[in-house]
Amino acid sequence: MSKKSPENFARAIAVISLIVALAAIAIPYFQQEGALKQQQEQFEALQREGLSVKLSPYVSGEIRLTENDLGLLGHVVQVPWRLTVSNTGSRQLSIARYDLSSVDSVEYYSGIDGGLVTKNSQPVDLPRTLEPGETQSFFLFIGIIVPRTVYEILKELDEGNDIQRIDATIALAREGVDLYGNKVDYTEFEEGAYHITIDSVNQKAKMFSLTIYTGRDNTFIVSASEYERPGASAP
């Protein structure tokens, strides 16, 4: 055996011992770092706000004739849509304010926001607090720009400013149009029964976007249209 063999062996043992010693220090360190990172992620998840927002135009109720005459663009009529908000996070949050616009070129105009009301037609004051897991529903009056011919038909229904949506739908259908001025086919039967059809070509309505801001300045956005289909945006 060479005289260097014992020395080489000793060096190898020393290197191995050093590696083991370093591993004994490094492994707990990285384990601790991983645990701290996991705890941080869990903490951030607990602190993160979660809000489910749903906006639906398919509700009955009164529509409002406004004084907002936009000239050649048409007249503004406010229609109730159902707004449902659910706190999906693990902490209390507050709805501080909201912003409503038409998705088409991010359009704003007078009367687009008719305000939030409860099911009992009471105004909703903001901020509004939601506990974890809590759901609340309101009616949001959205201003729709209707053709002048549509507005004139609606005005004939009542001298007041509130008209039932179903009455407006039937009155317009009898004239061959819907609220947006789309062409419809209307058939009336005995005892007040009726049938209204709107073919796919004429199913055009604006898409609206609603942005909700929380008290911690987080934003949640939802969009909807009465005719939820490709190409359903009104000109």
C-alpha positions in Angstrom: 0.0 0.0 0.0 1.3 3.5 -0.8 2.3 5.8 2.0 -0.2 8.4 0.5 -3.1 6.0 0.9 -3.7 6.6 4.6 -3.4 10.4 4.0 -5.9 10.3 1.1 -8.3 8.2 3.1 -8.1 10.6 6.0 -8.7 13.5 3.7 -11.7 11.7 2.2 -13.1 11.1 5.7 -12.6 14.7 6.6 -14.4 15.9 3.5 -17.3 13.6 4.1 -17.5 14.7 7.7 -17.6 18.3 6.5 -20.4 17.6 4.0 -22.4 15.8 6.7 -21.9 18.7 9.1 -22.9 21.3 6.5 -26.0 19.2 5.6 -26.9 18.9 9.3 -27.0 22.7 9.4 -28.5 23.4 5.9 -31.4 20.9 6.0 -33.0 22.3 9.2 -32.4 25.9 7.8 -34.2 25.2 4.5 -36.9 23.2 6.3 -37.5 26.2 8.6 -37.5 28.6 5.6 -40.0 26.4 3.8 -42.2 26.3 6.9 -42.0 30.1 7.3 -42.9 30.6 3.6 -45.9 28.3 3.9 -47.1 30.1 7.0 -46.7 33.5 5.2 -48.7 32.2 2.3 -51.4 30.9 4.6 -51.5 34.2 6.4 -51.8 36.1 3.1 -54.6 33.8 2.0 -56.4 34.5 5.2 -56.0 38.3 4.7 -57.0 38.3 1.0 -60.4 39.6 0.2 -62.7 37.4 -1.9 -65.9 38.7 -3.5 -68.3 37.0 -5.9 -70.3 39.4 -8.1 -73.2 38.5 -10.3 -75.3 40.9 -12.4 -78.5 39.7 -14.0 -80.9 41.7 -16.2 -83.6 39.0 -16.1 -85.8 40.5 -13.4 -89.3 41.9 -13.3 -90.2 45.3 -11.8 -90.6 48.9 -12.6 -88.7 50.8 -15.2 -88.1 54.5 -15.0 -88.5 57.1 -17.7 -85.8 59.8 -17.1 -85.4 63.3 -18.3 -82.0 62.5 -19.9 -82.5 63.3 -23.6 -79.3 62.5 -25.5 -80.5 64.0 -28.8 -79.9 61.8 -31.8 -78.4 59.0 -29.5 -81.8 58.5 -27.9 -83.4 58.8 -24.5 -82.3 57.1 -21.2 -84.7 54.6 -19.6 -83.5 53.0 -16.3 -84.2 49.3 -15.9 -83.6 47.2 -12.7 -81.0 44.5 -12.8 -80.3 42.1 -9.9 -76.9 42.5 -8.3 -75.7 39.7 -6.0 -72.5 39.9 -4.0 -71.0 37.2 -1.8 -68.1 37.4 0.5 -66.0 34.4 -0.4 -63.0 35.3 1.7 -62.3 34.6 5.4 -62.4 38.2 6.6 -65.0 40.9 6.8 -65.1 43.3 3.8 -66.9 46.4 2.9 -68.3 47.6 -0.5 -67.1 51.2 -0.6 -68.3 52.3 -4.0 -69.0 51.1 -7.6 -68.5 52.3 -11.1 -70.9 51.5 -14.0 -70.1 51.9 -17.7 -71.0 50.5 -21.1 -68.3 48.1 -22.3 -68.6 49.5 -25.8 -65.7 52.0 -25.9 -66.2 52.4 -22.1 -69.1 54.7 -22.6 -70.5 56.9 -19.8 -73.6 59.1 -20.1 -76.2 60.9 -18.0 -78.5 58.6 -16.2 -76.5 55.4 -16.7 -76.4 54.8 -13.0 -79.9 54.9 -11.4 -78.7 53.8 -8.0 -78.9 50.7 -5.8 -82.1 49.8 -4.0 -83.2 46.9 -1.7 -86.0 44.5 -2.5 -88.3 46.9 -0.7 -87.2 49.8 -2.9 -85.1 51.4 -0.2 -81.9 53.2 -1.2 -78.7 51.3 -0.4 -76.2 53.3 1.6 -72.5 52.6 1.0 -70.2 51.4 2.4 -71.9 48.1 2.9 -70.4 45.4 5.1 -70.3 41.7 4.4 -69.2 39.0 6.8 -67.4 36.0 5.6 -69.8 33.7 3.7 -72.5 36.4 3.6 -74.6 37.1 0.5 -76.6 40.2 -0.2 -78.8 41.0 -3.2 -80.0 44.4 -4.5 -81.5 46.0 -7.6 -79.2 48.2 -9.6 -81.1 50.6 -12.0 -79.1 50.7 -15.2 -79.8 53.5 -17.7 -80.3 52.2 -21.3 -80.3 54.5 -24.3 -83.5 53.7 -26.2 -84.5 55.0 -29.6 -86.9 58.0 -29.5 -89.7 55.8 -31.0 -89.4 53.4 -28.1 -89.4 56.2 -25.6 -92.6 57.7 -27.1 -94.4 54.3 -26.9 -93.4 54.0 -23.2 -94.6 57.5 -22.4 -98.1 56.6 -23.6 -98.4 53.8 -21.0 -98.6 56.0 -18.0 -98.4 59.7 -17.1 -96.1 58.8 -14.2 -92.4 57.9 -14.5 -92.6 54.2 -13.4 -93.9 51.5 -15.6 -94.0 47.7 -15.1 -91.4 46.0 -17.3 -93.9 43.3 -18.5 -96.4 46.1 -19.6 -93.6 47.9 -21.4 -92.5 44.6 -23.1 -96.0 43.9 -24.4 -96.7 47.4 -25.5 -93.5 47.6 -27.5 -94.0 44.1 -28.9 -97.3 45.2 -30.3 -95.5 47.8 -32.2 -92.9 45.2 -33.4 -89.9 46.3 -31.3 -88.3 45.5 -28.0 -86.8 48.0 -25.4 -83.6 48.3 -27.5 -85.4 48.9 -30.7 -84.8 45.4 -32.1 -87.4 43.9 -34.4 -89.7 41.3 -32.7 -92.6 39.1 -33.8 -95.7 39.3 -31.5 -98.7 37.1 -31.5 -101.7 37.6 -29.2 -104.1 34.9 -28.2 -107.4 34.6 -26.3 -107.6 35.5 -22.6 -104.5 37.7 -22.7 -102.0 35.0 -23.8 -99.2 36.2 -26.0 -96.0 35.0 -27.7 -92.9 37.1 -28.5 -89.9 36.0 -30.5 -86.7 37.8 -31.3 -84.5 36.1 -33.9 -80.7 35.9 -33.3 -80.0 38.6 -35.9 -82.0 41.1 -33.9 -80.8 40.2 -30.4 -78.7 43.3 -29.8 -78.1 45.1 -26.5 -75.3 46.9 -24.8 -72.9 45.1 -22.5 -72.5 46.8 -19.2 -69.5 46.6 -16.9 -69.7 47.0 -13.1 -66.6 47.6 -11.0 -66.9 47.2 -7.2 -64.3 48.8 -4.9 -63.8 47.5 -1.4 -62.7 49.5 1.7 -59.2 48.1 1.2 -59.2 49.4 -2.4 -59.5 46.0 -4.0 -61.6 45.8 -7.2 -63.9 43.2 -8.5 -65.4 43.4 -12.0 -68.4 41.8 -13.7 -70.1 42.4 -17.1 -73.5 41.4 -18.5 -75.9 42.0 -21.3 -79.6 41.2 -21.7 -78.7 39.2 -24.8 -75.6 37.2 -23.7 -74.4 36.0 -27.1 -71.5 36.7 -29.4 -72.2 39.7 -31.6 -75.0 40.9 -29.2 -73.5 44.4 -28.8 -75.8 47.2 -29.9 -74.4 49.7 -32.3 
